[in-house]
Amino acid sequence: MALRLLSSFRPSSLRRIRTPFPVDRHAEYHDYIRFSTPNDRIGRIPLRSPKVIGVASSRGERIQQEDFYAYVAVSLDPDELRLSLKKAHRIDWDTSSIPDALARQVLFVGIYDGHGGSTVSQFLRQELHGLLENVDKSQIPDMYDWIHELGGYFKRFTGGALAPWIHADQPQFAAKMDLEARATLAFFEVDKTLSIEEAAQDCGATASVVLLQSLDNPVNPFFSSERLALTVAHVGDTRVLLSKTDNGEVVPMTENHHVDARVEAIRLRRGMGSGRSMDSFGETRWMGALQNTRSLGDLKYKRFGVTPEPQMRYMLLHGPEYSHITLVSDGISSVVSDDEISDLARGAATPQSAAQRILKFADEMGSDDNLTALVVPLAGWGRMTGEDRTRDLRYYRKVQMSGSERHRPRWM
């Protein structure tokens, strides 16, 4: 009964979910980012400014909007962040001269593409950043037991990134979690929390989460930082693209978790054997229904190998060498290439106008899905070199599409 209140997504539901967790007294996410000022004080910048993060979203031709997103500054344990940096990049991050509030700060940007309804994607919009901030290793033994109870594919689950903490009486349990373990636990917590919500049995969402941490000292905002640690946690077919200032070269930070993807095909074949099929449109599906083999929600398919375990990727960035990060739902990536998405941001006055350009072009290309684009500027914003290599192709495609009569979606 309590979980039915989640359909309204009231602030009280967030408190209800957090209550059972061991909450760090420092943990508190914000809609602003902090930075060091010249007089050794701490300044604040609101994230909702169109000059800080750009967002464009449209329902397209769908009956309802199932795309959602969130961006906040979360507060994480500096020792955990230090451990993650050492594991991913082999650097020893010194926080001794950094104010605690700044050492803990990480920018969280998430994009969520729902399918079968909006229950899960709306839940992610409101709750995932809080879960990421508040999950604790003490939850892992109970979580591991719950995962095993899913049966099927998860009967053979050995813990993955959570393995060191599945037995509280083992010596390794004393170790701190890293970002991979924290993200994995948070993603599983979504499924566990929604497991008694009837709508989440047939409804799910794909998700891409970007975590940006400034390593400057004094600490600068992410959009002017010289050194940045980028972490991406991803399930499904939402996309994260990193654009360089040098000719707008694109570095894809995610890969689609579809049945035919090599990594997923191997994982599912080992764990489940056969389950691949083709629908009447010639598209490959898992268990005859799902395009994505990793997702949040879709609970009745979990025992058949549809896992919420995020695929992680890490990069250490020299901020001025990168223009921006773009997050898009598959309503955009299905009709617009990575290079086109990067080039569409060229010369945009603000991240907001860049996001609107990307969405508008996808709409012109005939996408009938929900459309969402987020643009996160980095220190190289506005300094992209070289020519717009996809301009002629985009013009040709627009000419080819001209004259097609389509419903024009209302912008949100």
Disulfide bonds with the S-S distance in Angstrom:
none
